[in-house]
Amino acid sequence: MALSEDPWRIHAVLPRSRANGPGLRYVVWVQGCTLACPGCFNPETHSPLIPGVTAATPAALADAVIAEAAIAAGEREPVEGVTLTGGEPLEQAEMASAFCQGIKDRSELGIIILTGFTRHEIERDQEKARAVEHADMVIAGRYNPRLRIARGLRGSSNKEYWARTRRYRPGDFAGVPEVELLVGPDGTLTVTGTP
């Protein structure tokens, strides 16, 4: 797959998280979302033009994830998979597709994609469909604050679990913590999950 020359806009990465899917996960938040769902937990990821956003290539980021998973493999609990979220990963569909393919081609890590697009919208759009081709689970649909549940990585009950492989089932998400607070070495606080 030939990639465009555009950089992949990355808001943040978190090498180890328990609140972004089953098991210990590497999390990638992309920058940019035109859906801007009312009540979104990550409004700071909406603008594609935020200063200081990291530009990365999908291959370099896939390498970083695989390297981190290899480091963690010797630990008591290895990294089980990667979660791609945002912002809106499918608005940078070509980059998301290349990243997920790089992960699948070179590792056994599971892939979860959180998107505001519905399954129907994804299936109707070739680029978006290619972006989820290597995902094991897609959690699809716009956040609706009137249907808020904040459980199982679904912010609202209209969001659909779309199992693309047999690796994950909806029941696997029942034990995912709703929120996670992490304190970095420099004292920065990261709040993640679906609080």
C-alpha positions in Angstrom: 0.0 0.0 0.0 1.5 3.3 -1.1 1.0 6.0 1.6 0.4 9.7 0.9 3.1 12.1 1.9 0.9 13.5 4.7 2.1 12.9 8.2 -0.1 10.9 10.5 -1.3 13.3 13.2 -1.0 11.7 16.6 -2.4 13.3 19.7 -0.8 10.9 22.3 0.3 7.4 22.9 0.2 5.4 26.1 2.4 2.3 26.2 0.4 0.5 28.9 -3.2 0.9 29.8 -5.9 -1.4 31.3 -8.9 1.0 30.6 -8.7 0.8 26.8 -9.7 -2.8 26.1 -9.1 -6.3 27.5 -5.7 -6.9 29.0 -2.8 -4.6 29.0 -2.8 -2.4 25.9 -0.8 0.1 23.9 -3.1 3.1 23.1 -2.8 5.5 20.2 -4.9 8.6 20.0 -5.0 10.3 16.6 -5.5 14.0 16.3 -8.5 15.4 14.3 -12.2 14.7 14.3 -14.9 16.5 12.3 -17.7 14.5 13.9 -17.3 16.5 17.2 -20.0 14.6 19.1 -21.6 16.7 21.8 -20.2 15.6 25.2 -17.1 14.0 23.7 -14.6 13.0 26.4 -11.7 14.0 24.2 -12.6 17.4 22.6 -8.9 18.4 22.6 -8.4 15.8 19.9 -10.9 17.4 17.4 -8.8 20.1 15.7 -6.3 18.8 13.3 -4.1 21.9 13.7 -3.2 21.8 17.4 0.4 22.9 18.0 2.7 20.2 19.3 0.9 17.3 17.8 3.3 14.5 16.9 3.6 13.7 13.2 4.5 10.0 12.7 4.5 7.5 9.9 2.4 4.4 10.4 5.4 2.2 10.0 7.4 4.0 12.7 4.6 3.9 15.1 3.9 0.2 14.4 7.7 -0.4 15.1 7.4 1.5 18.4 4.3 -0.6 19.5 5.9 -3.9 18.5 9.1 -2.9 20.4 7.2 -1.9 23.5 5.3 -5.2 23.3 8.6 -7.1 23.1 9.9 -5.3 26.2 6.7 -6.1 28.1 6.8 -9.8 27.0 9.2 -10.5 29.8 7.0 -8.9 32.4 4.4 -10.5 34.5 1.7 -9.3 32.2 2.7 -8.7 28.6 1.0 -6.2 26.3 -2.0 -8.0 24.8 -2.9 -5.5 22.0 -3.2 -2.1 20.7 -6.2 0.3 20.8 -6.6 3.0 18.1 -8.8 5.9 19.1 -8.9 9.6 18.9 -10.0 12.0 17.6 -11.3 10.0 14.7 -9.0 7.3 13.4 -11.0 6.7 10.2 -10.6 10.3 9.1 -7.0 9.4 8.5 -8.1 6.0 7.1 -5.0 5.4 4.9 -2.7 5.9 7.9 -4.9 3.7 10.2 -5.0 1.0 7.6 -1.2 0.9 7.1 -0.6 1.0 10.9 -3.0 -1.9 11.6 -1.5 -3.9 8.7 2.0 -3.3 10.1 0.9 -4.6 13.5 -0.8 -7.7 12.1 2.0 -8.5 9.7 4.7 -8.5 12.4 3.0 -9.4 15.7 0.3 -11.4 17.4 -1.1 -8.2 19.1 -4.9 -7.8 19.0 -6.3 -4.6 17.5 -9.3 -2.6 18.7 -10.5 0.6 16.9 -12.9 3.1 18.5 -14.7 5.2 15.9 -17.6 7.6 15.7 -18.6 6.2 12.3 -21.3 3.6 12.2 -20.7 0.1 10.8 -23.0 1.0 7.9 -21.0 4.2 7.1 -17.7 2.2 7.2 -19.0 -0.6 5.0 -20.2 2.0 2.4 -16.8 3.7 2.2 -13.8 1.8 0.7 -11.1 3.7 2.5 -12.8 3.3 5.9 -13.5 -0.4 5.2 -9.8 -0.9 4.4 -8.8 0.9 7.6 -10.7 -1.7 9.8 -9.7 -4.7 7.7 -7.0 -5.8 10.2 -8.9 -4.9 13.3 -10.2 -7.7 15.6 -12.9 -5.5 17.1 -14.4 -2.2 16.1 -16.5 -0.2 18.5 -18.6 1.9 16.1 -21.1 4.8 16.4 -21.3 8.4 17.5 -21.3 9.2 21.2 -24.8 10.2 22.3 -24.9 11.8 25.8 -28.6 10.9 26.2 -27.7 7.2 25.9 -24.6 7.4 28.1 -23.5 4.1 29.7 -19.7 4.5 30.0 -19.1 0.8 30.3 -17.2 -1.7 28.2 -15.5 1.0 26.2 -18.8 2.2 24.9 -19.6 5.7 26.0 -23.2 5.4 24.9 -25.5 2.3 24.4 -25.9 3.0 20.6 -22.2 2.3 20.0 -21.9 -1.2 18.4 -19.4 -4.0 19.0 -18.4 -5.2 15.6 -16.2 -8.3 16.0 -14.1 -8.6 12.9 -12.3 -11.8 14.1 -12.9 -14.3 16.9 -10.3 -12.8 19.1 -12.6 -10.5 21.1 -16.3 -10.8 22.0 -18.5 -8.1 23.6 -18.3 -10.0 27.0 -14.5 -9.5 27.0 -15.2 -5.8 27.6 -17.3 -6.1 30.7 -14.3 -6.2 33.0 -12.5 -3.2 31.4 -12.1 -0.5 34.1 -14.2 2.6 33.3 -11.4 5.0 34.2 -7.7 4.9 34.8 -5.5 7.5 36.4 -1.9 7.4 35.6 0.9 9.6 37.1 3.9 10.0 34.8 7.5 10.3 35.9 7.3 14.1 35.6 4.1 14.2 37.6 1.7 14.7 34.7 -1.7 13.0 35.2 -3.4 11.1 32.4 -7.0 10.2 32.7 -8.2 7.6 30.3 -11.1 5.1 29.7 -14.8 6.0 29.5 -15.5 8.0 32.6 
